[in-house]
Amino acid sequence: METERSPDKENGRKKRRSSKATKSPSVVQKLKKIRRVKANDRERNRMHNLNGALETLRDRLPQFGEENKLTKIETLRFAHNYIWALSETLRMVQNQQLQMDGQKNLQLAASLALQGPKNINKLTPNSPCSYSPQPQLQDYNYSFNFDCQQQYHPYHLE
């Protein structure tokens, strides 16, 4: 659209004047048609991109037979549920790993305690198990009290 500009003397801005009055109805119809064709092209390209992305997503999901292709909404729902199931599986494996590592930490602490005070320094400062030597008055031997936390990190011991 062509516009003419003239200075606005009141506030120092330029004022736009539309030149629609000079366009004939046939020119207006041609411009509308051109705009509509461009909008249709943009929408067609958008839909092609969307369909391509959905096809790529379908290729990444487990397939249960070639005879039925999932619809768009079925593909999105299945992908959502599949990602959730994978996340839950990963969370469960991590929790099991933490529990197994915690048991290993307790076993190591117990074996070190049985071997005597010379090995007690193998526990790192970040270990979930802390020790405190306490002298016994009767025979001047040391006993070790271990206090282990509930949550274990997999790499606390050296």
N, CA and C of each residue as an Amber inpcrd file, in Angstrom:
protein
   474
   0.8360000  -1.1690000   0.0000000   0.0000000   0.0000000   0.0000000
   0.8860000   1.2380000   0.0000000   0.6410000   2.1110000  -0.8920000
   1.4300000   3.3320000  -0.9630000   0.7910000   4.3990000  -0.0920000
   1.6130000   5.1330000   0.5950000   1.1050000   6.2160000   1.4380000
   1.9010000   7.4700000   1.1630000   1.2490000   8.5540000   1.3160000
   1.9210000   9.8460000   1.2150000   2.0960000  10.3860000   2.6190000
   3.1650000  11.1170000   2.8220000   3.4180000  11.6710000   4.1500000
   3.4830000  13.1840000   4.0470000   2.8210000  13.8120000   4.9940000
   2.9100000  15.2690000   5.0730000   3.1710000  15.6320000   6.5180000
   3.9500000  16.6540000   6.7480000   4.2600000  17.0060000   8.1390000
   3.0280000  17.5120000   8.8670000   2.8930000  17.0760000  10.0950000
   1.8200000  17.5500000  10.9560000   2.3870000  18.7420000  11.7230000
   1.8320000  19.8930000  11.5050000   2.3980000  21.1060000  12.0880000
   2.1490000  21.2090000  13.5840000   1.1400000  20.4930000  14.0940000
   0.8140000  20.6350000  15.5210000   1.8240000  19.9290000  16.4200000
   2.2100000  18.6910000  16.1090000   3.0960000  17.9740000  17.0240000
   4.4060000  17.5150000  16.3780000   4.7280000  17.9850000  15.2260000
   6.0130000  17.6970000  14.6220000   6.1260000  16.2960000  14.0300000
   5.0590000  15.5410000  13.9370000   5.0950000  14.1960000  13.3760000
   4.6230000  14.2200000  11.9380000   4.9990000  13.1690000  11.2420000
   4.5250000  13.0400000   9.8750000   3.2050000  12.2900000   9.8980000
   2.3020000  12.7160000   9.1000000   0.9760000  12.1320000   9.0550000
   0.8730000  11.2720000   7.8000000   0.2690000  10.0860000   7.9290000
   0.0890000   9.2060000   6.7860000  -1.2760000   9.4360000   6.1690000
  -1.2620000   9.4640000   4.8810000  -2.5270000   9.5200000   4.1580000
  -2.5850000   8.3180000   3.2370000  -3.6380000   7.5980000   3.3190000
  -3.8110000   6.4170000   2.4940000  -4.1680000   6.8300000   1.0760000
  -3.7130000   6.0470000   0.1340000  -4.0380000   6.3360000  -1.2610000
  -5.0650000   5.3380000  -1.7870000  -5.8860000   4.7950000  -0.8860000
  -6.9030000   3.8290000  -1.2870000  -7.9100000   4.4510000  -2.2560000
  -8.1550000   5.6800000  -2.1090000  -9.1480000   6.3340000  -2.9650000
  -8.7140000   6.3220000  -4.4230000  -7.4270000   6.2260000  -4.6680000
  -6.9440000   6.2570000  -6.0430000  -6.9210000   4.8760000  -6.6890000
  -7.1440000   3.7840000  -5.9120000  -7.0960000   2.4320000  -6.4650000
  -8.4490000   2.0580000  -7.0460000  -8.3740000   1.4180000  -8.1650000
  -9.6180000   0.9630000  -8.7970000 -10.0560000  -0.3540000  -8.1630000
 -11.3180000  -0.7150000  -8.2770000 -11.8080000  -1.9800000  -7.7080000
 -11.0810000  -3.1990000  -8.2680000 -10.6750000  -3.1750000  -9.5010000
  -9.9650000  -4.3270000 -10.0750000  -8.5750000  -4.4840000  -9.4470000
  -7.9040000  -3.3820000  -9.1550000  -6.5940000  -3.4300000  -8.4950000
  -6.7490000  -3.9580000  -7.0730000  -7.7770000  -3.5250000  -6.3830000
  -8.0410000  -3.9890000  -5.0150000  -8.2810000  -5.4910000  -5.0210000
  -9.0560000  -5.9930000  -5.9680000  -9.3340000  -7.4280000  -6.0590000
  -8.0550000  -8.2180000  -6.3310000  -7.1930000  -7.7080000  -7.1930000
  -5.9240000  -8.3830000  -7.4850000  -5.0340000  -8.4330000  -6.2440000
  -4.9700000  -7.3290000  -5.4970000  -4.1670000  -7.2970000  -4.2690000
  -4.6950000  -8.2860000  -3.2350000  -6.0220000  -8.3580000  -3.0960000
  -6.6240000  -9.3030000  -2.1500000  -6.3010000 -10.7380000  -2.5490000
  -6.3770000 -11.0120000  -3.8440000  -6.0960000 -12.3570000  -4.3260000
  -4.6330000 -12.7210000  -4.0690000  -3.7220000 -11.7930000  -4.3270000
  -2.2930000 -12.0380000  -4.0910000  -2.0290000 -12.3110000  -2.6110000
  -2.6360000 -11.4990000  -1.7280000  -2.4700000 -11.7100000  -0.2800000
  -3.0180000 -13.0740000   0.1340000  -4.1640000 -13.4610000  -0.4150000
  -4.7870000 -14.7410000  -0.0760000  -3.9220000 -15.9010000  -0.5530000
  -3.3630000 -15.8020000  -1.7560000  -2.4880000 -16.8540000  -2.2890000
  -1.2440000 -17.0070000  -1.4080000  -0.6580000 -15.8900000  -0.9850000
   0.5210000 -15.9410000  -0.1080000   0.1800000 -16.5670000   1.2440000
  -0.9690000 -16.1980000   1.8020000  -1.3980000 -16.7720000   3.0860000
  -1.6340000 -18.2740000   2.9420000  -2.2460000 -18.6790000   1.8330000
  -2.4640000 -20.1100000   1.5940000  -1.1390000 -20.8610000   1.4730000
  -0.1620000 -20.2650000   0.8070000   1.1590000 -20.8860000   0.6810000
   1.8270000 -21.0540000   2.0480000   1.7320000 -20.0110000   2.8730000
   2.3180000 -20.0990000   4.2210000   1.6520000 -21.2120000   5.0280000
   0.3350000 -21.3000000   4.9600000  -0.3980000 -22.3310000   5.7010000
  -0.0550000 -23.7280000   5.1680000   0.0540000 -23.8730000   3.8590000
   0.4090000 -25.1560000   3.2630000   1.8000000 -25.5860000   3.7340000
   2.7510000 -24.6560000   3.7250000   4.1060000 -24.9690000   4.1970000
   4.1110000 -25.3260000   5.6800000   3.3330000 -24.6160000   6.4610000
   3.2430000 -24.9140000   7.8940000   2.7120000 -26.3290000   8.1160000
   1.6760000 -26.7030000   7.3740000   1.0940000 -28.0410000   7.5180000
   2.0620000 -29.1230000   7.0390000   2.8120000 -28.8460000   5.9670000
   3.8170000 -29.8150000   5.5090000   4.8830000 -30.0190000   6.5850000
   5.3270000 -28.9300000   7.2040000   6.3230000 -29.0340000   8.2760000
   5.7670000 -29.7970000   9.4750000   4.5310000 -29.5120000   9.8410000
   3.9010000 -30.2090000  10.9630000   3.7640000 -31.6960000  10.6690000
   3.2950000 -32.0350000   9.4770000   3.1470000 -33.4450000   9.1130000
   4.4960000 -34.1560000   9.0520000   5.5220000 -33.4650000   8.5800000
   6.8610000 -34.0520000   8.5670000   7.3750000 -34.3230000   9.9750000
   7.1310000 -33.3880000  10.8780000   7.5580000 -33.5700000  12.2720000
   6.7990000 -34.7270000  12.9200000   5.5100000 -34.8450000  12.6470000
   4.7310000 -35.9580000  13.1980000   5.2040000 -37.2940000  12.6290000
   5.5660000 -37.3160000  11.3720000   6.0760000 -38.5480000  10.7580000
   7.4070000 -38.9490000  11.3950000   8.2680000 -37.9720000  11.6540000
   9.5330000 -38.2440000  12.3410000   9.2740000 -38.7800000  13.7430000
   8.3070000 -38.2030000  14.4410000   7.9490000 -38.6800000  15.7760000
   7.4280000 -40.1090000  15.7110000   6.5790000 -40.4170000  14.7330000
   6.0620000 -41.7890000  14.5760000   7.2040000 -42.7830000  14.3630000
   8.2300000 -42.3590000  13.6150000   9.3690000 -43.2440000  13.3590000
  10.1720000 -43.5260000  14.6250000  10.1520000 -42.6110000  15.5740000
  10.9210000 -42.7760000  16.8080000  10.1840000 -43.6120000  17.8550000
   8.8750000 -43.7400000  17.7260000   8.0690000 -44.4710000  18.7050000
   8.0590000 -45.9600000  18.3720000   7.9050000 -46.8180000  19.3980000
   7.7590000 -48.2500000  19.1200000   6.5240000 -48.4840000  18.2550000
   6.6480000 -49.4220000  17.3290000   5.5320000 -49.6910000  16.4230000
   4.9230000 -51.0450000  16.7360000   3.6150000 -51.1240000  16.6250000
   2.8860000 -52.3530000  16.8970000   2.1610000 -52.7990000  15.6330000
   2.9030000 -52.9850000  14.5720000   2.3090000 -53.4100000  13.3100000
   2.3010000 -52.2810000  12.3060000   2.4110000 -52.6530000  11.0500000
   2.4700000 -51.6650000   9.9750000   1.0980000 -51.3400000   9.4000000
   0.0690000 -52.1360000   9.7360000  -1.2230000 -51.9660000   9.0750000
  -1.9420000 -50.6780000   9.4600000  -1.7980000 -50.2040000  10.6690000
  -2.5120000 -48.9970000  11.1020000  -1.5310000 -47.8850000  11.4390000
  -1.6690000 -46.7870000  10.7420000  -0.8600000 -45.6070000  11.0350000
  -1.5990000 -44.7940000  12.0910000  -0.8780000 -44.3670000  13.1160000
  -1.5000000 -43.5720000  14.1690000  -1.9280000 -42.2140000  13.6260000
  -3.0530000 -41.7250000  14.1110000  -3.4880000 -40.3810000  13.7390000
  -2.5860000 -39.3700000  14.4400000  -2.7590000 -38.1160000  14.1130000
  -1.9380000 -37.0690000  14.7280000  -2.1270000 -37.0450000  16.2400000
  -3.3720000 -37.0400000  16.6870000  -3.6290000 -36.9650000  18.1330000
  -3.1800000 -38.2490000  18.8240000  -3.3590000 -39.4030000  18.1750000
  -2.8950000 -40.6610000  18.7630000  -1.3750000 -40.6670000  18.8810000
  -0.7010000 -40.1300000  17.8780000   0.7610000 -40.0510000  17.9200000
   1.2220000 -39.1860000  19.0860000   0.5990000 -38.0260000  19.2610000
   0.9900000 -37.1330000  20.3580000   0.7000000 -37.7580000  21.7140000
  -0.4540000 -38.3930000  21.8560000  -0.7940000 -39.0330000  23.1390000
   0.1430000 -40.1980000  23.4350000   0.4130000 -41.0040000  22.4130000
   1.3040000 -42.1400000  22.6070000   2.7090000 -41.6610000  22.9740000
   3.2010000 -40.6210000  22.3040000   4.5250000 -40.0730000  22.6140000
   4.5710000 -39.5550000  24.0490000   3.5280000 -38.8670000  24.4700000
   3.4580000 -38.3510000  25.8410000   3.5230000 -39.5000000  26.8420000
   2.7100000 -40.5260000  26.6370000   2.6880000 -41.6690000  27.5580000
   4.0020000 -42.4440000  27.5220000   4.5940000 -42.5720000  26.3540000
   5.8540000 -43.2920000  26.2110000   6.9820000 -42.5670000  26.9470000
   7.0490000 -41.2550000  26.8080000   8.0640000 -40.4640000  27.5160000
   7.8540000 -40.5670000  29.0230000   6.5990000 -40.5170000  29.4650000
   6.3140000 -40.6500000  30.8930000   6.7770000 -42.0170000  31.4000000
   6.4730000 -43.0920000  30.6600000   6.8640000 -44.4410000  31.0760000
   8.3860000 -44.5720000  31.1350000   9.0820000 -44.0200000  30.1660000
  10.5470000 -44.0630000  30.1890000  11.1070000 -43.2890000  31.3780000
  10.5210000 -42.1360000  31.6830000  10.9650000 -41.3340000  32.8300000
  10.7530000 -42.0860000  34.1380000   9.6020000 -42.7320000  34.2720000
   9.3220000 -43.5020000  35.4900000  10.2800000 -44.6780000  35.6200000
  10.5710000 -45.3460000  34.5190000  11.5100000 -46.4650000  34.5420000
  12.8890000 -45.9850000  34.9670000  13.3200000 -44.8790000  34.4160000
  14.6170000 -44.3130000  34.7780000  14.6540000 -43.9230000  36.2520000
  13.5790000 -43.3240000  36.7470000  13.5160000 -42.9360000  38.1530000
  13.6040000 -44.1660000  39.0570000  12.9060000 -45.2380000  38.6870000
  12.9340000 -46.4610000  39.4940000  14.3290000 -47.0830000  39.5000000
  14.9950000 -47.0980000  38.3560000  16.3480000 -47.6530000  38.2730000
  17.3080000 -46.8260000  39.1240000  17.1760000 -45.5040000  39.0700000
  18.0480000 -44.6480000  39.8760000  17.8110000 -44.8770000  41.3670000
  16.5550000 -45.0220000  41.7740000  16.2640000 -45.2860000  43.1850000
  16.8410000 -46.6240000  43.6150000  16.7250000 -47.6490000  42.7650000
  17.3020000 -48.9500000  43.0980000  18.8180000 -48.8560000  43.1990000
  19.4340000 -48.0950000  42.2900000  20.8850000 -47.9340000  42.3240000
  21.3180000 -47.2400000  43.6100000  20.5840000 -46.2140000  44.0230000
  20.9120000 -45.5200000  45.2670000  20.7740000 -46.4480000  46.4630000
  19.7430000 -47.2840000  46.4690000  19.5630000 -48.2270000  47.5740000
  20.6960000 -49.2470000  47.5970000  21.0830000 -49.7510000  46.4200000
  22.1770000 -50.7230000  46.3630000  23.4800000 -50.0890000  46.8160000
  23.7360000 -48.8550000  46.3990000  24.9510000 -48.1650000  46.8190000
  24.9390000 -47.9110000  48.3180000  23.7820000 -47.5980000  48.8730000
  23.6700000 -47.3930000  50.3130000  23.9880000 -48.6600000  51.0790000
  23.5220000 -49.7930000  50.5710000  23.8250000 -51.0680000  51.2180000
  25.3170000 -51.3660000  51.1340000  25.9280000 -51.0570000  49.9840000
  27.3690000 -51.2630000  49.8450000  28.1310000 -50.3770000  50.8290000
  27.6850000 -49.1330000  51.0190000  28.3390000 -48.2320000  51.9720000
  28.2650000 -48.7940000  53.3820000  27.1090000 -49.3110000  53.7560000
  26.9700000 -49.8900000  55.0920000  27.8520000 -51.1180000  55.2470000
  27.9150000 -51.9650000  54.2220000  28.7580000 -53.1540000  54.2920000
  30.2270000 -52.7690000  54.4070000  30.6490000 -51.7620000  53.6460000
  32.0330000 -51.3180000  53.7160000  32.3420000 -50.7240000  55.0900000
  31.4490000 -49.9270000  55.6160000  31.6670000 -49.3390000  56.9410000
  31.7650000 -50.4290000  57.9960000  30.9190000 -51.4430000  57.8860000
  30.9630000 -52.5370000  58.8580000  32.2640000 -53.3180000  58.7290000
  32.7040000 -53.5930000  57.4990000  33.9460000 -54.3540000  57.3390000
  35.1500000 -53.5370000  57.8060000  35.1370000 -52.2320000  57.5710000
  36.2300000 -51.3930000  58.0580000  36.2510000 -51.3520000  59.5800000
  35.0770000 -51.3120000  60.1690000  35.0100000 -51.2880000  61.6340000
  35.5400000 -52.5910000  62.2110000  35.2720000 -53.6990000  61.5390000
  35.7600000 -54.9900000  62.0220000  37.2710000 -55.1120000  61.8600000
  37.8390000 -54.4230000  60.8880000  39.2750000 -54.4990000  60.6530000
  40.0650000 -53.6110000  61.6050000  39.3950000 -52.7070000  62.2730000
  40.0840000 -51.9010000  63.2540000  40.2230000 -50.4480000  62.8570000
  40.7520000 -49.6190000  63.7760000  40.8120000 -48.1820000  63.5670000
  41.7880000 -47.7450000  62.4750000  42.7450000 -48.5980000  62.0680000
  43.7120000 -48.1700000  61.0530000  43.0490000 -47.9390000  59.6930000
  41.9400000 -48.6030000  59.4010000  41.2630000 -48.4660000  58.1100000
  40.0970000 -47.4860000  58.1450000  39.8140000 -46.9360000  59.2910000
  38.6290000 -46.0870000  59.4060000  38.7720000 -44.8040000  58.5920000
  39.9980000 -44.3830000  58.3030000  40.1790000 -43.1490000  57.5420000
  39.9010000 -43.3360000  56.0510000  39.5240000 -44.5280000  55.6300000
  39.1280000 -44.7370000  54.2360000  37.7630000 -44.1260000  53.9380000
  37.0140000 -43.7980000  54.9770000  35.7490000 -43.1040000  54.7650000
  36.0610000 -41.6670000  54.3800000  35.4450000 -41.2040000  53.3570000
  35.6990000 -39.8370000  52.9060000  34.8740000 -38.8620000  53.7220000
  35.2270000 -37.5710000  53.6990000  34.4250000 -36.5790000  54.4170000
  32.9980000 -36.4870000  53.8820000  32.7720000 -36.8590000  52.6270000
  31.4300000 -36.7920000  52.0550000  30.6210000 -38.0560000  52.2990000
  31.1760000 -38.9840000  53.0310000  30.4920000 -40.2530000  53.2550000
  29.2210000 -40.0440000  54.0690000  28.1920000 -40.8550000  53.8140000
  26.9740000 -40.7430000  54.6100000  27.1620000 -41.3050000  56.0070000
  28.2780000 -42.0000000  56.2150000  28.5390000 -42.5780000  57.5280000
  29.6160000 -41.7500000  58.2180000  29.3300000 -41.2980000  59.3980000
  30.3390000 -40.5760000  60.1640000  30.7570000 -41.4620000  61.3330000
  31.9460000 -41.2620000  61.8110000  32.4060000 -42.0570000  62.9370000
  32.9390000 -41.1340000  64.0140000  32.8760000 -41.6250000  65.2210000
  33.4420000 -40.8580000  66.3240000  34.0660000 -41.8340000  67.3090000
  35.3930000 -41.8270000  67.4040000  36.0390000 -42.7200000  68.3630000
  35.7450000 -42.2570000  69.7870000  35.4130000 -43.1990000  70.6250000
  35.1290000 -42.8750000  72.0270000  35.9430000 -43.8170000  72.9130000
  36.8040000 -43.2540000  73.7400000  37.5910000 -44.1420000  74.6130000
  36.7040000 -44.7910000  75.6690000  36.9960000 -46.0680000  75.9070000
  36.3020000 -46.7490000  76.9940000  37.2300000 -46.7250000  78.2050000
  36.6800000 -46.4250000  79.3320000  37.4970000 -46.2410000  80.5250000
  38.1080000 -47.5420000  81.0250000  37.4710000 -48.6910000  80.7670000
  37.9370000 -49.9250000  81.3880000  39.2730000 -50.4110000  80.8290000
  39.3990000 -50.4780000  79.5130000  40.6310000 -51.0550000  78.9740000
  41.3260000 -50.1520000  77.9530000  40.9310000 -48.9250000  77.8640000
  41.5310000 -47.9400000  76.9740000  41.5020000 -48.3360000  75.4920000
  40.5820000 -49.2040000  75.1100000  40.3780000 -49.4940000  73.6900000
  39.3720000 -48.5020000  73.1330000  39.3540000 -48.3790000  71.8810000
  38.4190000 -47.4610000  71.2410000  37.2570000 -48.2400000  70.6510000
  36.0960000 -47.6610000  70.7730000  34.9370000 -48.1860000  70.0500000
  34.5180000 -47.1070000  69.0610000  33.8920000 -47.5260000  67.9950000
  33.4990000 -46.5850000  66.9580000  31.9980000 -46.6050000  66.8090000
  31.4060000 -45.4280000  66.9060000  29.9710000 -45.2950000  66.6750000
  29.7610000 -44.7790000  65.2570000  29.0330000 -45.5430000  64.4680000
  28.7220000 -45.1330000  63.1030000  27.3040000 -44.6110000  63.0570000
  27.1540000 -43.4650000  62.4500000  25.8320000 -42.8650000  62.2630000
  25.6310000 -42.6810000  60.7630000  24.7440000 -43.4700000  60.1710000
  24.5290000 -43.4190000  58.7180000  23.1930000 -42.7780000  58.4070000
  23.2010000 -41.9120000  57.3860000  21.9840000 -41.2200000  56.9730000
  21.1020000 -42.1510000  56.1570000  19.8450000 -41.7340000  55.9520000
  18.8950000 -42.5320000  55.1820000  19.1880000 -42.4710000  53.6840000
  19.4730000 -41.2820000  53.1580000  19.7050000 -41.1290000  51.7210000
  21.1920000 -41.3170000  51.4460000  21.5140000 -42.0710000  50.4290000
  22.9000000 -42.3490000  50.1010000  23.2120000 -41.8310000  48.7140000
  24.3880000 -41.3050000  48.5650000  24.8710000 -40.8920000  47.2550000
  25.7940000 -42.0010000  46.7620000  25.7750000 -42.3540000  45.4800000
  26.5060000 -43.5240000  45.0210000  28.0220000 -43.4410000  45.1200000
  28.6120000 -42.2670000  45.2830000  30.0660000 -42.1840000  45.2510000
  30.6440000 -41.5610000  46.5150000  30.1830000 -41.9960000  47.6780000
  30.6940000 -41.4130000  48.9150000  32.0100000 -42.0300000  49.3650000
  32.2690000 -43.2650000  49.0320000  33.4770000 -43.9270000  49.5050000
  34.5120000 -43.9770000  48.4010000  35.7760000 -43.9770000  48.8020000
  36.8650000 -44.0400000  47.8150000  37.0610000 -45.4620000  47.3580000
